[in-house]
Amino acid sequence: MAKLNVNPTRMEMTRLKRQLKTASRGHKLLKDKLDELMKQFLEIVRENKRLREEAESALESAYQNFIIARAVMSESSLSEALMIPQQSVSVKVTKRNIMSVNVPVFDFTKSESGGDIYPYGTAFTSGELDSAMNSFSAAMDPLLRLAESEKTAQLLAQEIERTRRRVNALENIMIPNYQETIKFIAMKLEENERAGTTRMMKVKDMVLKKAMEEKQKQDEAMHA
């Protein structure tokens, strides 16, 4: 804690008390925001885990089937079969607000020009290639959702760190400094008040003493 460099006056103490009240209210609001951010962040992390497992499972199945398809098909036949993609994905990026943080929202649609996802005829290809295509298609949804979720988690983590720094600054620096300075000013004002009271009492004693001396002189003059 460090005392602020201010004049120890009642006006300054009133100003600091207002600032302390504002800082304390801001600290509470930021703490509430931090708690809610952490709650949202943990929910997104759990969703990330689920989406990652779903995407990895679909990709693992896709790659296994694709490796088998490469083994049973010639390189030229495989390249020819996959030369013209049948399915495309369009993504529209918008935003939503989570505790004053703008996070991305991916709206995507799949389009299949031929009515299915296979860019080839099934007569000269293996069943494993069909399974691989189905798995790759199934992985698309969780992969895009995972990208959205991970970006959201990243932005929330940055906001959590910023908010935590502000909470710590208020809690450990600003508010204690205000409290210490207000305490110092109060002690200084009390000290000044005691000193003023002491001076007044001394002046009163001097006036009383002078009045008594004057009265004594008058009495002596009357009896002379």
Phi and psi restraints in degrees (value plus and minus 20) as a CYANA .aco file:
   2 ALA   PHI    -156.7  -116.7
   2 ALA   PSI     117.3   157.3
   3 LYS   PHI     -97.6   -57.6
   3 LYS   PSI     116.1   156.1
   4 LEU   PHI     -95.4   -55.4
   4 LEU   PSI     129.9   169.9
   5 ASN   PHI    -105.8   -65.8
   5 ASN   PSI      68.1   108.1
   6 VAL   PHI    -154.6  -114.6
   6 VAL   PSI     143.3   183.3
   7 ASN   PHI     -96.4   -56.4
   7 ASN   PSI     113.0   153.0
   8 PRO   PHI     -98.4   -58.4
   8 PRO   PSI      53.2    93.2
   9 THR   PHI    -140.0  -100.0
   9 THR   PSI     141.8   181.8
  10 ARG   PHI     -84.2   -44.2
  10 ARG   PSI     -57.2   -17.2
  11 MET   PHI     -82.5   -42.5
  11 MET   PSI     -62.5   -22.5
  12 GLU   PHI     -86.4   -46.4
  12 GLU   PSI     -58.7   -18.7
  13 MET   PHI     -86.5   -46.5
  13 MET   PSI     -58.7   -18.7
  14 THR   PHI     -82.6   -42.6
  14 THR   PSI     -62.6   -22.6
  15 ARG   PHI     -83.0   -43.0
  15 ARG   PSI     -63.9   -23.9
  16 LEU   PHI     -86.9   -46.9
  16 LEU   PSI     -55.0   -15.0
  17 LYS   PHI     -85.1   -45.1
  17 LYS   PSI     -58.1   -18.1
  18 ARG   PHI     -84.0   -44.0
  18 ARG   PSI     -63.7   -23.7
  19 GLN   PHI     -85.4   -45.4
  19 GLN   PSI     -57.2   -17.2
  20 LEU   PHI     -84.5   -44.5
  20 LEU   PSI     -61.0   -21.0
  21 LYS   PHI     -83.1   -43.1
  21 LYS   PSI     -64.4   -24.4
  22 THR   PHI     -83.5   -43.5
  22 THR   PSI     -63.7   -23.7
  23 ALA   PHI     -84.1   -44.1
  23 ALA   PSI     -59.7   -19.7
  24 SER   PHI     -86.7   -46.7
  24 SER   PSI     -60.5   -20.5
  25 ARG   PHI     -86.3   -46.3
  25 ARG   PSI     -62.1   -22.1
  26 GLY   PHI     -82.9   -42.9
  26 GLY   PSI     -57.6   -17.6
  27 HIS   PHI     -82.6   -42.6
  27 HIS   PSI     -63.4   -23.4
  28 LYS   PHI     -84.6   -44.6
  28 LYS   PSI     -63.8   -23.8
  29 LEU   PHI     -82.6   -42.6
  29 LEU   PSI     -61.8   -21.8
  30 LEU   PHI     -88.1   -48.1
  30 LEU   PSI     -55.9   -15.9
  31 LYS   PHI     -83.7   -43.7
  31 LYS   PSI     -63.3   -23.3
  32 ASP   PHI     -83.1   -43.1
  32 ASP   PSI     -61.9   -21.9
  33 LYS   PHI     -83.2   -43.2
  33 LYS   PSI     -62.5   -22.5
  34 LEU   PHI     -82.3   -42.3
  34 LEU   PSI     -61.9   -21.9
  35 ASP   PHI     -82.2   -42.2
  35 ASP   PSI     -62.8   -22.8
  36 GLU   PHI     -89.5   -49.5
  36 GLU   PSI     -58.2   -18.2
  37 LEU   PHI     -81.3   -41.3
  37 LEU   PSI     -63.2   -23.2
  38 MET   PHI     -83.5   -43.5
  38 MET   PSI     -59.8   -19.8
  39 LYS   PHI     -82.5   -42.5
  39 LYS   PSI     -67.4   -27.4
  40 GLN   PHI     -83.6   -43.6
  40 GLN   PSI     -60.7   -20.7
  41 PHE   PHI     -82.1   -42.1
  41 PHE   PSI     -64.8   -24.8
  42 LEU   PHI     -85.3   -45.3
  42 LEU   PSI     -57.3   -17.3
  43 GLU   PHI     -83.1   -43.1
  43 GLU   PSI     -61.2   -21.2
  44 ILE   PHI     -88.9   -48.9
  44 ILE   PSI     -57.5   -17.5
  45 VAL   PHI     -81.9   -41.9
  45 VAL   PSI     -62.0   -22.0
  46 ARG   PHI     -84.0   -44.0
  46 ARG   PSI     -60.2   -20.2
  47 GLU   PHI     -85.7   -45.7
  47 GLU   PSI     -59.3   -19.3
  48 ASN   PHI     -75.6   -35.6
  48 ASN   PSI     -65.4   -25.4
  49 LYS   PHI     -81.4   -41.4
  49 LYS   PSI     -64.4   -24.4
  50 ARG   PHI     -84.5   -44.5
  50 ARG   PSI     -64.9   -24.9
  51 LEU   PHI     -86.2   -46.2
  51 LEU   PSI     -58.6   -18.6
  52 ARG   PHI     -84.4   -44.4
  52 ARG   PSI     -63.5   -23.5
  53 GLU   PHI     -84.0   -44.0
  53 GLU   PSI     -60.0   -20.0
  54 GLU   PHI     -85.4   -45.4
  54 GLU   PSI     -64.8   -24.8
  55 ALA   PHI     -86.4   -46.4
  55 ALA   PSI     -63.7   -23.7
  56 GLU   PHI     -83.9   -43.9
  56 GLU   PSI     -57.7   -17.7
  57 SER   PHI     -84.6   -44.6
  57 SER   PSI     -63.8   -23.8
  58 ALA   PHI     -86.2   -46.2
  58 ALA   PSI     -61.3   -21.3
  59 LEU   PHI     -89.0   -49.0
  59 LEU   PSI     -58.1   -18.1
  60 GLU   PHI     -80.9   -40.9
  60 GLU   PSI     -64.8   -24.8
  61 SER   PHI     -83.9   -43.9
  61 SER   PSI     -60.2   -20.2
  62 ALA   PHI     -83.4   -43.4
  62 ALA   PSI     -66.6   -26.6
  63 TYR   PHI     -87.2   -47.2
  63 TYR   PSI     -57.3   -17.3
  64 GLN   PHI     -82.2   -42.2
  64 GLN   PSI     -66.5   -26.5
  65 ASN   PHI     -87.7   -47.7
  65 ASN   PSI     -55.1   -15.1
  66 PHE   PHI     -88.1   -48.1
  66 PHE   PSI     -58.2   -18.2
  67 ILE   PHI     -83.4   -43.4
  67 ILE   PSI     -61.6   -21.6
  68 ILE   PHI     -85.2   -45.2
  68 ILE   PSI     -60.5   -20.5
  69 ALA   PHI     -82.5   -42.5
  69 ALA   PSI     -59.6   -19.6
  70 ARG   PHI     -85.0   -45.0
  70 ARG   PSI     -51.6   -11.6
  71 ALA   PHI     -92.7   -52.7
  71 ALA   PSI     -53.6   -13.6
  72 VAL   PHI    -117.8   -77.8
  72 VAL   PSI     -31.6     8.4
  73 MET   PHI    -133.5   -93.5
  73 MET   PSI     133.0   173.0
  74 SER   PHI     -94.2   -54.2
  74 SER   PSI     137.7   177.7
  75 GLU   PHI     -81.0   -41.0
  75 GLU   PSI     -61.2   -21.2
  76 SER   PHI     -87.5   -47.5
  76 SER   PSI     -60.6   -20.6
  77 SER   PHI     -85.0   -45.0
  77 SER   PSI     -59.9   -19.9
  78 LEU   PHI     -87.2   -47.2
  78 LEU   PSI     -64.8   -24.8
  79 SER   PHI     -82.3   -42.3
  79 SER   PSI     -61.8   -21.8
  80 GLU   PHI     -85.6   -45.6
  80 GLU   PSI     -59.2   -19.2
  81 ALA   PHI     -85.3   -45.3
  81 ALA   PSI     -53.1   -13.1
  82 LEU   PHI    -123.2   -83.2
  82 LEU   PSI      -7.0    33.0
  83 MET   PHI     -86.3   -46.3
  83 MET   PSI     -60.6   -20.6
  84 ILE   PHI    -138.6   -98.6
  84 ILE   PSI      86.6   126.6
  85 PRO   PHI     -81.8   -41.8
  85 PRO   PSI     120.7   160.7
  86 GLN   PHI    -114.7   -74.7
  86 GLN   PSI     -44.8    -4.8
  87 GLN   PHI    -136.5   -96.5
  87 GLN   PSI     119.3   159.3
  88 SER   PHI    -150.7  -110.7
  88 SER   PSI     136.4   176.4
  89 VAL   PHI    -145.8  -105.8
  89 VAL   PSI     108.8   148.8
  90 SER   PHI    -131.0   -91.0
  90 SER   PSI     117.6   157.6
  91 VAL   PHI    -142.2  -102.2
  91 VAL   PSI     109.6   149.6
  92 LYS   PHI    -132.4   -92.4
  92 LYS   PSI     106.1   146.1
  93 VAL   PHI    -123.5   -83.5
  93 VAL   PSI     101.3   141.3
  94 THR   PHI    -142.7  -102.7
  94 THR   PSI    -193.8  -153.8
  95 LYS   PHI    -151.8  -111.8
  95 LYS   PSI     133.3   173.3
  96 ARG   PHI    -155.0  -115.0
  96 ARG   PSI     139.2   179.2
  97 ASN   PHI    -125.1   -85.1
  97 ASN   PSI     105.1   145.1
  98 ILE   PHI    -141.9  -101.9
  98 ILE   PSI      85.7   125.7
  99 MET   PHI      32.4    72.4
  99 MET   PSI      30.2    70.2
 100 SER   PHI      50.8    90.8
 100 SER   PSI      -5.3    34.7
 101 VAL   PHI    -132.9   -92.9
 101 VAL   PSI     101.5   141.5
 102 ASN   PHI    -103.1   -63.1
 102 ASN   PSI      94.9   134.9
 103 VAL   PHI    -134.5   -94.5
 103 VAL   PSI     132.9   172.9
 104 PRO   PHI     -97.1   -57.1
 104 PRO   PSI     131.0   171.0
 105 VAL   PHI    -148.0  -108.0
 105 VAL   PSI     101.2   141.2
 106 PHE   PHI    -118.6   -78.6
 106 PHE   PSI      95.0   135.0
 107 ASP   PHI    -124.0   -84.0
 107 ASP   PSI      95.5   135.5
 108 PHE   PHI    -147.4  -107.4
 108 PHE   PSI     129.8   169.8
 109 THR   PHI    -150.9  -110.9
 109 THR   PSI     125.5   165.5
 110 LYS   PHI    -122.8   -82.8
 110 LYS   PSI     119.4   159.4
 111 SER   PHI    -147.8  -107.8
 111 SER   PSI     114.2   154.2
 112 GLU   PHI    -142.0  -102.0
 112 GLU   PSI      91.4   131.4
 113 SER   PHI     -88.1   -48.1
 113 SER   PSI     -46.5    -6.5
 114 GLY   PHI    -128.4   -88.4
 114 GLY   PSI     -12.0    28.0
 115 GLY   PHI      72.5   112.5
 115 GLY   PSI     -33.7     6.3
 116 ASP   PHI    -163.0  -123.0
 116 ASP   PSI     159.5   199.5
 117 ILE   PHI    -110.8   -70.8
 117 ILE   PSI     -25.8    14.2
 118 TYR   PHI    -107.2   -67.2
 118 TYR   PSI     100.4   140.4
 119 PRO   PHI    -107.5   -67.5
 119 PRO   PSI       5.7    45.7
 120 TYR   PHI    -172.3  -132.3
 120 TYR   PSI     144.9   184.9
 121 GLY   PHI    -102.8   -62.8
 121 GLY   PSI     130.9   170.9
 122 THR   PHI    -106.6   -66.6
 122 THR   PSI     -22.0    18.0
 123 ALA   PHI     -90.9   -50.9
 123 ALA   PSI     -55.1   -15.1
 124 PHE   PHI    -135.0   -95.0
 124 PHE   PSI       1.1    41.1
 125 THR   PHI    -144.8  -104.8
 125 THR   PSI     145.2   185.2
 126 SER   PHI    -111.1   -71.1
 126 SER   PSI     139.8   179.8
 127 GLY   PHI     -86.7   -46.7
 127 GLY   PSI     -48.8    -8.8
 128 GLU   PHI     -83.9   -43.9
 128 GLU   PSI     -54.3   -14.3
 129 LEU   PHI     -86.5   -46.5
 129 LEU   PSI     -59.2   -19.2
 130 ASP   PHI     -81.0   -41.0
 130 ASP   PSI     -63.6   -23.6
 131 SER   PHI     -84.2   -44.2
 131 SER   PSI     -59.2   -19.2
 132 ALA   PHI     -83.6   -43.6
 132 ALA   PSI     -62.7   -22.7
 133 MET   PHI     -83.3   -43.3
 133 MET   PSI     -61.5   -21.5
 134 ASN   PHI     -83.2   -43.2
 134 ASN   PSI     -60.6   -20.6
 135 SER   PHI     -88.8   -48.8
 135 SER   PSI     -61.0   -21.0
 136 PHE   PHI     -82.4   -42.4
 136 PHE   PSI     -60.3   -20.3
 137 SER   PHI     -85.7   -45.7
 137 SER   PSI     -59.5   -19.5
 138 ALA   PHI     -88.0   -48.0
 138 ALA   PSI     -48.4    -8.4
 139 ALA   PHI     -96.7   -56.7
 139 ALA   PSI     -38.0     2.0
 140 MET   PHI     -81.1   -41.1
 140 MET   PSI     -66.6   -26.6
 141 ASP   PHI     -81.9   -41.9
 141 ASP   PSI     -74.7   -34.7
 142 PRO   PHI     -84.6   -44.6
 142 PRO   PSI     -49.6    -9.6
 143 LEU   PHI     -85.8   -45.8
 143 LEU   PSI     -64.6   -24.6
 144 LEU   PHI     -88.3   -48.3
 144 LEU   PSI     -59.9   -19.9
 145 ARG   PHI     -84.6   -44.6
 145 ARG   PSI     -56.0   -16.0
 146 LEU   PHI     -86.1   -46.1
 146 LEU   PSI     -60.9   -20.9
 147 ALA   PHI     -81.8   -41.8
 147 ALA   PSI     -62.9   -22.9
 148 GLU   PHI     -82.9   -42.9
 148 GLU   PSI     -65.2   -25.2
 149 SER   PHI     -87.3   -47.3
 149 SER   PSI     -61.2   -21.2
 150 GLU   PHI     -88.9   -48.9
 150 GLU   PSI     -57.6   -17.6
 151 LYS   PHI     -84.8   -44.8
 151 LYS   PSI     -60.1   -20.1
 152 THR   PHI     -81.6   -41.6
 152 THR   PSI     -64.8   -24.8
 153 ALA   PHI     -82.1   -42.1
 153 ALA   PSI     -60.4   -20.4
 154 GLN   PHI     -82.4   -42.4
 154 GLN   PSI     -66.1   -26.1
 155 LEU   PHI     -86.2   -46.2
 155 LEU   PSI     -59.1   -19.1
 156 LEU   PHI     -87.0   -47.0
 156 LEU   PSI     -58.2   -18.2
 157 ALA   PHI     -82.3   -42.3
 157 ALA   PSI     -60.6   -20.6
 158 GLN   PHI     -84.6   -44.6
 158 GLN   PSI     -62.0   -22.0
 159 GLU   PHI     -88.3   -48.3
 159 GLU   PSI     -56.9   -16.9
 160 ILE   PHI     -81.0   -41.0
 160 ILE   PSI     -63.1   -23.1
 161 GLU   PHI     -85.2   -45.2
 161 GLU   PSI     -63.3   -23.3
 162 ARG   PHI     -82.5   -42.5
 162 ARG   PSI     -64.4   -24.4
 163 THR   PHI     -86.6   -46.6
 163 THR   PSI     -58.6   -18.6
 164 ARG   PHI     -84.1   -44.1
 164 ARG   PSI     -59.4   -19.4
 165 ARG   PHI     -83.4   -43.4
 165 ARG   PSI     -60.7   -20.7
 166 ARG   PHI     -87.0   -47.0
 166 ARG   PSI     -60.9   -20.9
 167 VAL   PHI     -82.1   -42.1
 167 VAL   PSI     -65.0   -25.0
 168 ASN   PHI     -84.3   -44.3
 168 ASN   PSI     -59.3   -19.3
 169 ALA   PHI     -83.6   -43.6
 169 ALA   PSI     -62.7   -22.7
 170 LEU   PHI     -87.8   -47.8
 170 LEU   PSI     -63.4   -23.4
 171 GLU   PHI     -92.4   -52.4
 171 GLU   PSI     -58.1   -18.1
 172 ASN   PHI    -125.6   -85.6
 172 ASN   PSI     -32.8     7.2
 173 ILE   PHI    -144.6  -104.6
 173 ILE   PSI     -84.8   -44.8
 174 MET   PHI     -84.8   -44.8
 174 MET   PSI     -74.7   -34.7
 175 ILE   PHI     -81.9   -41.9
 175 ILE   PSI     -67.3   -27.3
 176 PRO   PHI     -79.7   -39.7
 176 PRO   PSI     -57.2   -17.2
 177 ASN   PHI     -84.3   -44.3
 177 ASN   PSI     -63.8   -23.8
 178 TYR   PHI     -80.6   -40.6
 178 TYR   PSI     -66.7   -26.7
 179 GLN   PHI     -82.1   -42.1
 179 GLN   PSI     -63.3   -23.3
 180 GLU   PHI     -84.8   -44.8
 180 GLU   PSI     -61.3   -21.3
 181 THR   PHI     -88.2   -48.2
 181 THR   PSI     -62.2   -22.2
 182 ILE   PHI     -82.1   -42.1
 182 ILE   PSI     -61.6   -21.6
 183 LYS   PHI     -81.8   -41.8
 183 LYS   PSI     -62.3   -22.3
 184 PHE   PHI     -83.7   -43.7
 184 PHE   PSI     -64.5   -24.5
 185 ILE   PHI     -84.4   -44.4
 185 ILE   PSI     -61.5   -21.5
 186 ALA   PHI     -80.9   -40.9
 186 ALA   PSI     -63.0   -23.0
 187 MET   PHI     -85.1   -45.1
 187 MET   PSI     -59.7   -19.7
 188 LYS   PHI     -85.7   -45.7
 188 LYS   PSI     -61.9   -21.9
 189 LEU   PHI     -85.7   -45.7
 189 LEU   PSI     -60.4   -20.4
 190 GLU   PHI     -83.3   -43.3
 190 GLU   PSI     -60.7   -20.7
 191 GLU   PHI     -82.9   -42.9
 191 GLU   PSI     -63.7   -23.7
 192 ASN   PHI     -84.9   -44.9
 192 ASN   PSI     -58.0   -18.0
 193 GLU   PHI     -86.0   -46.0
 193 GLU   PSI     -61.8   -21.8
 194 ARG   PHI     -84.0   -44.0
 194 ARG   PSI     -61.2   -21.2
 195 ALA   PHI     -83.8   -43.8
 195 ALA   PSI     -60.8   -20.8
 196 GLY   PHI     -84.6   -44.6
 196 GLY   PSI     -60.8   -20.8
 197 THR   PHI     -83.7   -43.7
 197 THR   PSI     -61.2   -21.2
 198 THR   PHI     -82.5   -42.5
 198 THR   PSI     -62.9   -22.9
 199 ARG   PHI     -83.4   -43.4
 199 ARG   PSI     -62.4   -22.4
 200 MET   PHI     -82.1   -42.1
 200 MET   PSI     -61.0   -21.0
 201 MET   PHI     -85.0   -45.0
 201 MET   PSI     -58.7   -18.7
 202 LYS   PHI     -85.1   -45.1
 202 LYS   PSI     -62.6   -22.6
 203 VAL   PHI     -83.3   -43.3
 203 VAL   PSI     -61.9   -21.9
 204 LYS   PHI     -81.6   -41.6
 204 LYS   PSI     -62.4   -22.4
 205 ASP   PHI     -83.2   -43.2
 205 ASP   PSI     -61.4   -21.4
 206 MET   PHI     -84.3   -44.3
 206 MET   PSI     -62.1   -22.1
 207 VAL   PHI     -84.4   -44.4
 207 VAL   PSI     -63.2   -23.2
 208 LEU   PHI     -83.8   -43.8
 208 LEU   PSI     -61.8   -21.8
 209 LYS   PHI     -83.3   -43.3
 209 LYS   PSI     -62.0   -22.0
 210 LYS   PHI     -85.8   -45.8
 210 LYS   PSI     -58.8   -18.8
 211 ALA   PHI     -84.7   -44.7
 211 ALA   PSI     -60.2   -20.2
 212 MET   PHI     -85.8   -45.8
 212 MET   PSI     -59.6   -19.6
 213 GLU   PHI     -84.7   -44.7
 213 GLU   PSI     -59.9   -19.9
 214 GLU   PHI     -83.8   -43.8
 214 GLU   PSI     -62.1   -22.1
 215 LYS   PHI     -84.7   -44.7
 215 LYS   PSI     -60.4   -20.4
 216 GLN   PHI     -83.4   -43.4
 216 GLN   PSI     -60.2   -20.2
 217 LYS   PHI     -83.8   -43.8
 217 LYS   PSI     -60.6   -20.6
 218 GLN   PHI     -84.2   -44.2
 218 GLN   PSI     -61.6   -21.6
 219 ASP   PHI     -84.7   -44.7
 219 ASP   PSI     -61.3   -21.3
 220 GLU   PHI     -84.5   -44.5
 220 GLU   PSI     -56.7   -16.7
 221 ALA   PHI     -88.3   -48.3
 221 ALA   PSI     -55.4   -15.4
 222 MET   PHI     -90.5   -50.5
 222 MET   PSI     -52.2   -12.2
 223 HIS   PHI    -109.5   -69.5
 223 HIS   PSI     -24.6    15.4
